[in-house]
Amino acid sequence: MAHEKYENLIQKLHQCMEACSHCFDACLQEEDVQMMTSCIRLDRECADICGYLEQAIARNSPFTAELAGVCATICEACGEECQKHDHEHCRECAKACFECAEACRQIA
């Protein structure tokens, strides 16, 4: 199956999607939610593209490489935003995003 070729990427996509979803939820609980709006928005974008790319790989999409390039860009943007914040959930999310971006770039 084609997705076996992408086993590492699938793992990183799933980890990033989970980290972004957790960060999204945790940011909504922060005292100054207004300060977290960019982080929240990018968490959502990143989780969505990671989930979509994971599905595309599963169905052997002919656009996997192109989608991986877009995913890498979004993951990097999310990681850069998350690393601006001192919250543990943001630091963990940034780490997952940067790892996922690297895995995506290897495919793109």
N, CA, C and O atoms as CSV, one atom per row, in Angstrom:
chain,resi,resn,atom,element,x,y,z
A,1,MET,N,N,0.834,-1.192,0.000
A,1,MET,CA,C,0.000,0.000,0.000
A,1,MET,C,C,0.877,1.253,0.000
A,1,MET,O,O,1.970,1.264,0.566
A,2,ALA,N,N,0.386,2.279,-0.631
A,2,ALA,CA,C,1.142,3.525,-0.760
A,2,ALA,C,C,1.406,4.182,0.587
A,2,ALA,O,O,2.447,4.809,0.778
A,3,HIS,N,N,0.473,4.044,1.518
A,3,HIS,CA,C,0.655,4.747,2.786
A,3,HIS,C,C,1.808,4.197,3.616
A,3,HIS,O,O,2.297,4.891,4.508
A,4,GLU,N,N,2.263,2.953,3.346
A,4,GLU,CA,C,3.408,2.406,4.067
A,4,GLU,C,C,4.657,3.239,3.799
A,4,GLU,O,O,5.512,3.389,4.671
A,5,LYS,N,N,4.756,3.776,2.594
A,5,LYS,CA,C,5.872,4.638,2.211
A,5,LYS,C,C,5.895,5.915,3.051
A,5,LYS,O,O,6.946,6.531,3.233
A,6,TYR,N,N,4.734,6.301,3.555
A,6,TYR,CA,C,4.587,7.541,4.313
A,6,TYR,C,C,4.388,7.308,5.813
A,6,TYR,O,O,3.859,8.168,6.518
A,7,GLU,N,N,4.813,6.146,6.288
A,7,GLU,CA,C,4.546,5.781,7.688
A,7,GLU,C,C,5.032,6.837,8.687
A,7,GLU,O,O,4.288,7.205,9.596
A,8,ASN,N,N,6.262,7.327,8.535
A,8,ASN,CA,C,6.791,8.348,9.457
A,8,ASN,C,C,5.972,9.631,9.361
A,8,ASN,O,O,5.638,10.239,10.377
A,9,LEU,N,N,5.654,10.034,8.143
A,9,LEU,CA,C,4.868,11.256,7.956
A,9,LEU,C,C,3.495,11.122,8.601
A,9,LEU,O,O,3.035,12.046,9.272
A,10,ILE,N,N,2.843,9.994,8.408
A,10,ILE,CA,C,1.524,9.778,9.004
A,10,ILE,C,C,1.598,9.905,10.519
A,10,ILE,O,O,0.723,10.511,11.138
A,11,GLN,N,N,2.637,9.334,11.116
A,11,GLN,CA,C,2.817,9.427,12.570
A,11,GLN,C,C,2.993,10.884,12.998
A,11,GLN,O,O,2.375,11.323,13.968
A,12,LYS,N,N,3.831,11.635,12.282
A,12,LYS,CA,C,4.068,13.038,12.624
A,12,LYS,C,C,2.814,13.884,12.408
A,12,LYS,O,O,2.527,14.782,13.200
A,13,LEU,N,N,2.067,13.601,11.340
A,13,LEU,CA,C,0.818,14.321,11.089
A,13,LEU,C,C,-0.164,14.108,12.236
A,13,LEU,O,O,-0.792,15.053,12.714
A,14,HIS,N,N,-0.287,12.866,12.669
A,14,HIS,CA,C,-1.231,12.560,13.739
A,14,HIS,C,C,-0.809,13.217,15.055
A,14,HIS,O,O,-1.641,13.766,15.778
A,15,GLN,N,N,0.487,13.156,15.358
A,15,GLN,CA,C,0.992,13.791,16.581
A,15,GLN,C,C,0.772,15.297,16.535
A,15,GLN,O,O,0.389,15.902,17.536
A,16,CYS,N,N,1.012,15.901,15.384
A,16,CYS,CA,C,0.839,17.345,15.244
A,16,CYS,C,C,-0.636,17.722,15.370
A,16,CYS,O,O,-0.979,18.700,16.034
A,17,MET,N,N,-1.496,16.947,14.734
A,17,MET,CA,C,-2.932,17.211,14.815
A,17,MET,C,C,-3.407,17.157,16.274
A,17,MET,O,O,-4.184,18.007,16.710
A,18,GLU,N,N,-2.940,16.165,17.013
A,18,GLU,CA,C,-3.322,16.054,18.420
A,18,GLU,C,C,-2.756,17.212,19.242
A,18,GLU,O,O,-3.464,17.778,20.075
A,19,ALA,N,N,-1.497,17.571,19.018
A,19,ALA,CA,C,-0.873,18.673,19.768
A,19,ALA,C,C,-1.585,19.992,19.477
A,19,ALA,O,O,-1.828,20.784,20.387
A,20,CYS,N,N,-1.916,20.223,18.208
A,20,CYS,CA,C,-2.606,21.459,17.840
A,20,CYS,C,C,-4.017,21.507,18.423
A,20,CYS,O,O,-4.471,22.558,18.875
A,21,SER,N,N,-4.700,20.384,18.412
A,21,SER,CA,C,-6.049,20.337,18.988
A,21,SER,C,C,-6.003,20.599,20.487
A,21,SER,O,O,-6.855,21.303,21.027
A,22,HIS,N,N,-5.005,20.029,21.157
A,22,HIS,CA,C,-4.843,20.260,22.596
A,22,HIS,C,C,-4.494,21.728,22.860
A,22,HIS,O,O,-5.054,22.349,23.763
A,23,CYS,N,N,-3.574,22.275,22.076
A,23,CYS,CA,C,-3.160,23.672,22.247
A,23,CYS,C,C,-4.344,24.602,21.995
A,23,CYS,O,O,-4.556,25.555,22.746
A,24,PHE,N,N,-5.105,24.334,20.960
A,24,PHE,CA,C,-6.301,25.106,20.630
A,24,PHE,C,C,-7.231,25.187,21.837
A,24,PHE,O,O,-7.669,26.267,22.232
A,25,ASP,N,N,-7.522,24.022,22.412
A,25,ASP,CA,C,-8.428,23.955,23.559
A,25,ASP,C,C,-7.829,24.653,24.781
A,25,ASP,O,O,-8.526,25.384,25.485
A,26,ALA,N,N,-6.547,24.430,25.030
A,26,ALA,CA,C,-5.888,25.041,26.188
A,26,ALA,C,C,-5.795,26.561,26.041
A,26,ALA,O,O,-5.941,27.290,27.022
A,27,CYS,N,N,-5.554,27.035,24.828
A,27,CYS,CA,C,-5.488,28.486,24.597
A,27,CYS,C,C,-6.829,29.149,24.904
A,27,CYS,O,O,-6.870,30.273,25.404
A,28,LEU,N,N,-7.906,28.462,24.607
A,28,LEU,CA,C,-9.232,29.005,24.896
A,28,LEU,C,C,-9.481,29.144,26.395
A,28,LEU,O,O,-10.372,29.881,26.816
A,29,GLN,N,N,-8.694,28.437,27.194
A,29,GLN,CA,C,-8.842,28.483,28.648
A,29,GLN,C,C,-7.912,29.505,29.298
A,29,GLN,O,O,-8.013,29.763,30.497
A,30,GLU,N,N,-7.020,30.080,28.519
A,30,GLU,CA,C,-6.069,31.054,29.067
A,30,GLU,C,C,-6.794,32.314,29.519
A,30,GLU,O,O,-7.851,32.667,28.997
A,31,GLU,N,N,-6.199,32.983,30.505
A,31,GLU,CA,C,-6.798,34.190,31.072
A,31,GLU,C,C,-6.962,35.294,30.021
A,31,GLU,O,O,-8.003,35.947,29.951
A,32,ASP,N,N,-5.929,35.489,29.213
A,32,ASP,CA,C,-5.969,36.526,28.176
A,32,ASP,C,C,-6.155,35.855,26.813
A,32,ASP,O,O,-5.205,35.731,26.039
A,33,VAL,N,N,-7.366,35.431,26.532
A,33,VAL,CA,C,-7.668,34.725,25.287
A,33,VAL,C,C,-7.385,35.609,24.079
A,33,VAL,O,O,-6.946,35.118,23.039
A,34,GLN,N,N,-7.633,36.907,24.209
A,34,GLN,CA,C,-7.404,37.826,23.092
A,34,GLN,C,C,-5.950,37.770,22.618
A,34,GLN,O,O,-5.677,37.858,21.421
A,35,MET,N,N,-5.031,37.626,23.555
A,35,MET,CA,C,-3.616,37.543,23.209
A,35,MET,C,C,-3.300,36.250,22.449
A,35,MET,O,O,-2.284,36.169,21.758
A,36,MET,N,N,-4.157,35.256,22.573
A,36,MET,CA,C,-3.909,33.944,21.991
A,36,MET,C,C,-4.627,33.732,20.652
A,36,MET,O,O,-4.585,32.627,20.110
A,37,THR,N,N,-5.275,34.749,20.115
A,37,THR,CA,C,-6.107,34.536,18.922
A,37,THR,C,C,-5.316,34.011,17.716
A,37,THR,O,O,-5.800,33.129,17.007
A,38,SER,N,N,-4.133,34.526,17.477
A,38,SER,CA,C,-3.332,34.022,16.350
A,38,SER,C,C,-2.937,32.570,16.571
A,38,SER,O,O,-2.945,31.769,15.637
A,39,CYS,N,N,-2.598,32.239,17.790
A,39,CYS,CA,C,-2.228,30.867,18.130
A,39,CYS,C,C,-3.431,29.934,17.922
A,39,CYS,O,O,-3.300,28.863,17.331
A,40,ILE,N,N,-4.566,30.345,18.402
A,40,ILE,CA,C,-5.787,29.547,18.269
A,40,ILE,C,C,-6.113,29.326,16.792
A,40,ILE,O,O,-6.395,28.203,16.374
A,41,ARG,N,N,-6.072,30.393,16.013
A,41,ARG,CA,C,-6.391,30.297,14.588
A,41,ARG,C,C,-5.429,29.341,13.873
A,41,ARG,O,O,-5.859,28.483,13.102
A,42,LEU,N,N,-4.132,29.494,14.132
A,42,LEU,CA,C,-3.152,28.635,13.472
A,42,LEU,C,C,-3.219,27.199,13.961
A,42,LEU,O,O,-2.982,26.271,13.188
A,43,ASP,N,N,-3.542,27.002,15.247
A,43,ASP,CA,C,-3.743,25.632,15.750
A,43,ASP,C,C,-4.818,24.936,14.933
A,43,ASP,O,O,-4.664,23.779,14.542
A,44,ARG,N,N,-5.898,25.642,14.683
A,44,ARG,CA,C,-7.019,25.062,13.929
A,44,ARG,C,C,-6.620,24.770,12.491
A,44,ARG,O,O,-6.899,23.690,11.970
A,45,GLU,N,N,-5.962,25.744,11.844
A,45,GLU,CA,C,-5.505,25.553,10.461
A,45,GLU,C,C,-4.570,24.347,10.362
A,45,GLU,O,O,-4.690,23.518,9.460
A,46,CYS,N,N,-3.652,24.273,11.297
A,46,CYS,CA,C,-2.651,23.215,11.277
A,46,CYS,C,C,-3.285,21.844,11.521
A,46,CYS,O,O,-2.996,20.889,10.799
A,47,ALA,N,N,-4.133,21.746,12.522
A,47,ALA,CA,C,-4.809,20.469,12.795
A,47,ALA,C,C,-5.622,20.022,11.588
A,47,ALA,O,O,-5.630,18.841,11.241
A,48,ASP,N,N,-6.301,20.965,10.952
A,48,ASP,CA,C,-7.125,20.629,9.791
A,48,ASP,C,C,-6.289,20.125,8.616
A,48,ASP,O,O,-6.633,19.110,8.011
A,49,ILE,N,N,-5.192,20.820,8.281
A,49,ILE,CA,C,-4.388,20.392,7.135
A,49,ILE,C,C,-3.684,19.073,7.427
A,49,ILE,O,O,-3.525,18.248,6.527
A,50,CYS,N,N,-3.261,18.864,8.664
A,50,CYS,CA,C,-2.627,17.587,9.012
A,50,CYS,C,C,-3.618,16.436,8.852
A,50,CYS,O,O,-3.277,15.386,8.306
A,51,GLY,N,N,-4.832,16.637,9.326
A,51,GLY,CA,C,-5.862,15.615,9.177
A,51,GLY,C,C,-6.194,15.361,7.721
A,51,GLY,O,O,-6.380,14.216,7.310
A,52,TYR,N,N,-6.270,16.434,6.939
A,52,TYR,CA,C,-6.587,16.291,5.527
A,52,TYR,C,C,-5.471,15.551,4.790
A,52,TYR,O,O,-5.746,14.669,3.977
A,53,LEU,N,N,-4.212,15.903,5.068
A,53,LEU,CA,C,-3.101,15.223,4.410
A,53,LEU,C,C,-3.064,13.744,4.802
A,53,LEU,O,O,-2.775,12.888,3.966
A,54,GLU,N,N,-3.350,13.449,6.046
A,54,GLU,CA,C,-3.383,12.050,6.484
A,54,GLU,C,C,-4.442,11.279,5.692
A,54,GLU,O,O,-4.202,10.143,5.281
A,55,GLN,N,N,-5.599,11.882,5.478
A,55,GLN,CA,C,-6.653,11.253,4.676
A,55,GLN,C,C,-6.233,11.113,3.218
A,55,GLN,O,O,-6.493,10.087,2.590
A,56,ALA,N,N,-5.586,12.142,2.682
A,56,ALA,CA,C,-5.139,12.109,1.282
A,56,ALA,C,C,-4.148,10.968,1.054
A,56,ALA,O,O,-4.205,10.275,0.038
A,57,ILE,N,N,-3.245,10.785,2.008
A,57,ILE,CA,C,-2.279,9.683,1.901
A,57,ILE,C,C,-3.011,8.349,1.920
A,57,ILE,O,O,-2.684,7.452,1.144
A,58,ALA,N,N,-3.995,8.211,2.798
A,58,ALA,CA,C,-4.738,6.959,2.922
A,58,ALA,C,C,-5.470,6.602,1.630
A,58,ALA,O,O,-5.624,5.425,1.305
A,59,ARG,N,N,-5.917,7.615,0.899
A,59,ARG,CA,C,-6.639,7.329,-0.344
A,59,ARG,C,C,-5.736,7.424,-1.570
A,59,ARG,O,O,-6.214,7.428,-2.704
A,60,ASN,N,N,-4.416,7.501,-1.332
A,60,ASN,CA,C,-3.421,7.507,-2.406
A,60,ASN,C,C,-3.627,8.674,-3.366
A,60,ASN,O,O,-3.602,8.499,-4.584
A,61,SER,N,N,-3.827,9.848,-2.816
A,61,SER,CA,C,-4.047,11.051,-3.619
A,61,SER,C,C,-2.846,11.352,-4.512
A,61,SER,O,O,-1.701,11.230,-4.076
A,62,PRO,N,N,-3.103,11.744,-5.754
A,62,PRO,CA,C,-1.998,12.135,-6.624
A,62,PRO,C,C,-1.409,13.499,-6.239
A,62,PRO,O,O,-0.406,13.926,-6.811
A,63,PHE,N,N,-2.025,14.170,-5.283
A,63,PHE,CA,C,-1.579,15.497,-4.857
A,63,PHE,C,C,-0.845,15.475,-3.516
A,63,PHE,O,O,-0.662,16.524,-2.898
A,64,THR,N,N,-0.428,14.309,-3.066
A,64,THR,CA,C,0.214,14.171,-1.759
A,64,THR,C,C,1.420,15.100,-1.608
A,64,THR,O,O,1.548,15.776,-0.587
A,65,ALA,N,N,2.299,15.142,-2.600
A,65,ALA,CA,C,3.501,15.976,-2.486
A,65,ALA,C,C,3.135,17.452,-2.386
A,65,ALA,O,O,3.711,18.178,-1.576
A,66,GLU,N,N,2.193,17.897,-3.192
A,66,GLU,CA,C,1.775,19.302,-3.161
A,66,GLU,C,C,1.130,19.644,-1.821
A,66,GLU,O,O,1.413,20.689,-1.234
A,67,LEU,N,N,0.265,18.759,-1.345
A,67,LEU,CA,C,-0.384,18.975,-0.051
A,67,LEU,C,C,0.638,18.974,1.078
A,67,LEU,O,O,0.506,19.739,2.034
A,68,ALA,N,N,1.647,18.128,0.977
A,68,ALA,CA,C,2.703,18.084,1.996
A,68,ALA,C,C,3.458,19.415,2.045
A,68,ALA,O,O,3.856,19.863,3.120
A,69,GLY,N,N,3.653,20.041,0.897
A,69,GLY,CA,C,4.312,21.352,0.865
A,69,GLY,C,C,3.486,22.410,1.573
A,69,GLY,O,O,4.016,23.211,2.343
A,70,VAL,N,N,2.186,22.411,1.310
A,70,VAL,CA,C,1.278,23.352,1.977
A,70,VAL,C,C,1.243,23.065,3.477
A,70,VAL,O,O,1.279,23.983,4.297
A,71,CYS,N,N,1.173,21.801,3.819
A,71,CYS,CA,C,1.130,21.399,5.229
A,71,CYS,C,C,2.402,21.867,5.949
A,71,CYS,O,O,2.326,22.361,7.074
A,72,ALA,N,N,3.550,21.718,5.320
A,72,ALA,CA,C,4.808,22.154,5.933
A,72,ALA,C,C,4.779,23.650,6.220
A,72,ALA,O,O,5.213,24.096,7.283
A,73,THR,N,N,4.266,24.420,5.266
A,73,THR,CA,C,4.186,25.872,5.442
A,73,THR,C,C,3.293,26.243,6.623
A,73,THR,O,O,3.644,27.104,7.429
A,74,ILE,N,N,2.141,25.590,6.718
A,74,ILE,CA,C,1.199,25.874,7.805
A,74,ILE,C,C,1.763,25.406,9.142
A,74,ILE,O,O,1.639,26.103,10.149
A,75,CYS,N,N,2.382,24.225,9.152
A,75,CYS,CA,C,2.984,23.723,10.395
A,75,CYS,C,C,4.071,24.668,10.896
A,75,CYS,O,O,4.152,24.938,12.094
A,76,GLU,N,N,4.897,25.167,10.001
A,76,GLU,CA,C,5.947,26.100,10.414
A,76,GLU,C,C,5.351,27.389,10.967
A,76,GLU,O,O,5.826,27.907,11.978
A,77,ALA,N,N,4.317,27.908,10.316
A,77,ALA,CA,C,3.676,29.136,10.802
A,77,ALA,C,C,3.084,28.918,12.189
A,77,ALA,O,O,3.195,29.782,13.059
A,78,CYS,N,N,2.458,27.770,12.392
A,78,CYS,CA,C,1.864,27.463,13.690
A,78,CYS,C,C,2.962,27.307,14.743
A,78,CYS,O,O,2.838,27.827,15.851
A,79,GLY,N,N,4.022,26.599,14.403
A,79,GLY,CA,C,5.134,26.415,15.334
A,79,GLY,C,C,5.777,27.738,15.727
A,79,GLY,O,O,6.109,27.955,16.893
A,80,GLU,N,N,5.949,28.619,14.747
A,80,GLU,CA,C,6.537,29.930,15.031
A,80,GLU,C,C,5.645,30.752,15.959
A,80,GLU,O,O,6.141,31.435,16.855
A,81,GLU,N,N,4.342,30.689,15.747
A,81,GLU,CA,C,3.423,31.413,16.630
A,81,GLU,C,C,3.421,30.802,18.030
A,81,GLU,O,O,3.480,31.524,19.024
A,82,CYS,N,N,3.355,29.494,18.106
A,82,CYS,CA,C,3.305,28.828,19.416
A,82,CYS,C,C,4.564,29.080,20.239
A,82,CYS,O,O,4.485,29.223,21.460
A,83,GLN,N,N,5.714,29.135,19.591
A,83,GLN,CA,C,6.943,29.328,20.359
A,83,GLN,C,C,7.062,30.739,20.921
A,83,GLN,O,O,7.970,31.003,21.710
A,84,LYS,N,N,6.188,31.638,20.546
A,84,LYS,CA,C,6.168,32.991,21.116
A,84,LYS,C,C,5.583,32.997,22.527
A,84,LYS,O,O,5.747,33.966,23.268
A,85,HIS,N,N,4.901,31.913,22.895
A,85,HIS,CA,C,4.189,31.851,24.176
A,85,HIS,C,C,4.909,30.916,25.144
A,85,HIS,O,O,5.550,29.947,24.737
A,86,ASP,N,N,4.789,31.228,26.433
A,86,ASP,CA,C,5.488,30.457,27.464
A,86,ASP,C,C,4.695,29.255,27.973
A,86,ASP,O,O,5.209,28.473,28.772
A,87,HIS,N,N,3.480,29.103,27.531
A,87,HIS,CA,C,2.642,28.001,28.023
A,87,HIS,C,C,3.219,26.656,27.575
A,87,HIS,O,O,3.715,26.524,26.457
A,88,GLU,N,N,3.147,25.676,28.452
A,88,GLU,CA,C,3.663,24.342,28.144
A,88,GLU,C,C,2.975,23.763,26.908
A,88,GLU,O,O,3.630,23.162,26.057
A,89,HIS,N,N,1.668,23.941,26.809
A,89,HIS,CA,C,0.950,23.386,25.650
A,89,HIS,C,C,1.415,24.027,24.352
A,89,HIS,O,O,1.423,23.369,23.312
A,90,CYS,N,N,1.800,25.291,24.390
A,90,CYS,CA,C,2.316,25.966,23.194
A,90,CYS,C,C,3.708,25.442,22.833
A,90,CYS,O,O,4.008,25.236,21.657
A,91,ARG,N,N,4.547,25.229,23.829
A,91,ARG,CA,C,5.893,24.702,23.550
A,91,ARG,C,C,5.818,23.297,22.961
A,91,ARG,O,O,6.546,22.975,22.022
A,92,GLU,N,N,4.939,22.458,23.512
A,92,GLU,CA,C,4.769,21.102,22.996
A,92,GLU,C,C,4.209,21.129,21.575
A,92,GLU,O,O,4.606,20.334,20.724
A,93,CYS,N,N,3.295,22.041,21.337
A,93,CYS,CA,C,2.700,22.168,20.014
A,93,CYS,C,C,3.749,22.623,18.998
A,93,CYS,O,O,3.825,22.081,17.895
A,94,ALA,N,N,4.548,23.607,19.367
A,94,ALA,CA,C,5.596,24.100,18.464
A,94,ALA,C,C,6.538,22.967,18.078
A,94,ALA,O,O,6.903,22.834,16.910
A,95,LYS,N,N,6.931,22.158,19.041
A,95,LYS,CA,C,7.831,21.034,18.775
A,95,LYS,C,C,7.188,20.070,17.777
A,95,LYS,O,O,7.834,19.655,16.815
A,96,ALA,N,N,5.939,19.718,17.996
A,96,ALA,CA,C,5.236,18.797,17.099
A,96,ALA,C,C,5.090,19.406,15.703
A,96,ALA,O,O,5.226,18.706,14.699
A,97,CYS,N,N,4.819,20.689,15.646
A,97,CYS,CA,C,4.664,21.374,14.355
A,97,CYS,C,C,5.957,21.364,13.555
A,97,CYS,O,O,5.950,21.071,12.359
A,98,PHE,N,N,7.061,21.681,14.208
A,98,PHE,CA,C,8.339,21.718,13.495
A,98,PHE,C,C,8.765,20.325,13.027
A,98,PHE,O,O,9.326,20.178,11.941
A,99,GLU,N,N,8.499,19.307,13.841
A,99,GLU,CA,C,8.809,17.934,13.436
A,99,GLU,C,C,7.945,17.517,12.246
A,99,GLU,O,O,8.424,16.858,11.323
A,100,CYS,N,N,6.691,17.900,12.276
A,100,CYS,CA,C,5.782,17.569,11.187
A,100,CYS,C,C,6.182,18.314,9.915
A,100,CYS,O,O,6.159,17.739,8.827
A,101,ALA,N,N,6.540,19.565,10.043
A,101,ALA,CA,C,6.968,20.339,8.875
A,101,ALA,C,C,8.162,19.690,8.208
A,101,ALA,O,O,8.232,19.621,6.981
A,102,GLU,N,N,9.103,19.215,9.010
A,102,GLU,CA,C,10.296,18.554,8.469
A,102,GLU,C,C,9.911,17.273,7.726
A,102,GLU,O,O,10.417,17.006,6.636
A,103,ALA,N,N,9.021,16.489,8.318
A,103,ALA,CA,C,8.570,15.251,7.668
A,103,ALA,C,C,7.834,15.563,6.362
A,103,ALA,O,O,7.988,14.846,5.373
A,104,CYS,N,N,7.042,16.626,6.363
A,104,CYS,CA,C,6.326,17.040,5.143
A,104,CYS,C,C,7.303,17.470,4.062
A,104,CYS,O,O,7.121,17.124,2.895
A,105,ARG,N,N,8.326,18.208,4.425
A,105,ARG,CA,C,9.287,18.699,3.439
A,105,ARG,C,C,10.040,17.537,2.766
A,105,ARG,O,O,10.445,17.648,1.609
A,106,GLN,N,N,10.220,16.448,3.481
A,106,GLN,CA,C,10.887,15.278,2.896
A,106,GLN,C,C,10.040,14.652,1.792
A,106,GLN,O,O,10.578,14.017,0.885
A,107,ILE,N,N,8.736,14.823,1.860
A,107,ILE,CA,C,7.817,14.284,0.862
A,107,ILE,C,C,7.585,15.298,-0.258
A,107,ILE,O,O,7.494,14.935,-1.430
A,108,ALA,N,N,7.490,16.567,0.120
A,108,ALA,CA,C,7.214,17.622,-0.864
A,108,ALA,C,C,8.404,17.789,-1.772
A,108,ALA,O,O,8.379,18.627,-2.674
